[in-house]
Amino acid sequence: MSTTTVTPLTTREAELLIGEARRAAEAAGVTVSVTVLDAGGHPLAFRRDDRAVLISGETSTRKAYTALQLNSATADLVDAVRPGGPFHTLPTALDRPLLFIAGGVPVHRDGRLIGAVGVGGGTPDQDHGFATDAVRALL
């Protein structure tokens, strides 16, 4: 049996993710909060722009947590929580709330999940784009 060691997400990389997401948001004229979690769901970095709405800090963290736990971009999960969807009751079934709004993106290295980034403050599509841009810049 062979094992492959994958380097965990570092704080330096977390800061890069924050910086790239903020640059994309600034270019669009949007103020945001950005959260980066490691593979265990622990915060590695967080930044809220001075003028970002206060709730964006919470939404960015929940989006990152949701993307990490389900290993999927939150934009791809929105329909799953609608009535009749396979995850309809999931948002209220756990102690730590998930958030099924676009803006959370998992981070992979060598095919392994190493963390997630969440962005809040823009429209869901904008937040997803900022998070995706950040992950793309890291890779």
Residue pairs with C-beta under 8 A, 6 or more apart in sequence:
4 110
4 112
6 109
6 110
6 112
6 114
7 109
7 114
8 38
8 39
8 114
8 115
9 36
9 38
9 39
9 44
9 107
9 109
9 114
9 115
10 44
11 44
11 45
13 138
14 36
14 38
14 44
14 45
14 115
15 45
16 134
16 137
16 138
17 34
17 36
17 45
17 107
17 117
17 134
17 135
17 137
17 138
18 34
18 36
18 45
18 46
18 47
18 134
20 133
20 134
20 137
20 138
21 32
21 34
21 117
21 119
21 130
21 131
21 133
21 134
22 32
22 34
22 47
22 49
22 130
24 129
24 130
24 133
24 134
25 31
25 32
25 49
25 119
25 121
25 122
25 126
25 130
28 122
28 126
28 130
30 121
30 122
30 126
30 130
31 49
31 50
31 51
31 52
31 53
31 121
32 48
32 49
32 52
32 56
32 60
32 119
32 120
32 121
32 122
32 127
32 130
33 46
33 47
33 48
33 49
33 52
33 56
33 57
33 59
33 60
33 119
33 120
33 121
34 45
34 46
34 47
34 60
34 117
34 118
34 119
34 130
34 131
34 134
35 43
35 45
35 46
35 57
35 60
35 61
35 63
35 64
35 117
35 118
36 43
36 44
36 45
36 46
36 64
36 115
36 116
36 117
36 118
37 43
37 44
37 61
37 64
37 65
37 68
37 115
37 116
37 117
37 118
38 44
38 114
38 115
39 68
39 113
39 114
39 115
41 65
41 68
41 69
43 61
44 115
46 57
46 60
46 61
48 56
48 57
48 60
49 121
52 120
52 121
53 121
55 120
56 120
56 121
57 120
58 120
59 99
59 101
59 103
59 118
59 120
59 121
60 103
60 118
60 119
60 120
60 121
60 127
61 118
62 97
62 98
62 99
62 104
62 118
63 74
63 99
63 101
63 102
63 103
63 104
63 118
63 119
63 120
63 127
63 131
64 104
64 116
64 117
64 118
65 96
65 98
65 99
65 104
65 116
65 118
66 74
66 77
66 98
66 99
66 100
66 104
66 118
67 73
67 74
67 104
67 105
67 106
67 116
67 117
67 118
68 104
68 106
68 113
68 115
68 116
69 98
70 77
70 98
71 106
71 113
72 106
73 102
73 104
73 105
73 106
73 128
73 131
73 132
74 99
74 100
74 101
74 102
74 103
74 104
74 105
74 118
74 128
75 102
75 103
75 124
75 125
75 128
77 87
77 100
78 100
78 101
78 102
78 124
79 85
80 86
80 87
80 88
80 90
80 100
81 87
81 88
81 90
81 91
81 100
82 88
87 100
90 98
91 97
91 98
91 99
91 100
101 124
101 127
102 124
102 125
102 127
102 128
103 118
103 119
103 120
103 122
103 124
103 127
103 128
103 130
103 131
104 116
104 117
104 118
104 119
104 131
105 116
105 117
105 118
105 128
105 131
105 132
105 134
105 135
106 113
106 115
106 116
107 113
107 114
107 115
107 116
107 117
107 135
107 138
108 114
117 131
117 134
117 135
118 131
119 127
119 128
119 130
119 131
119 134
120 127
121 127
122 130
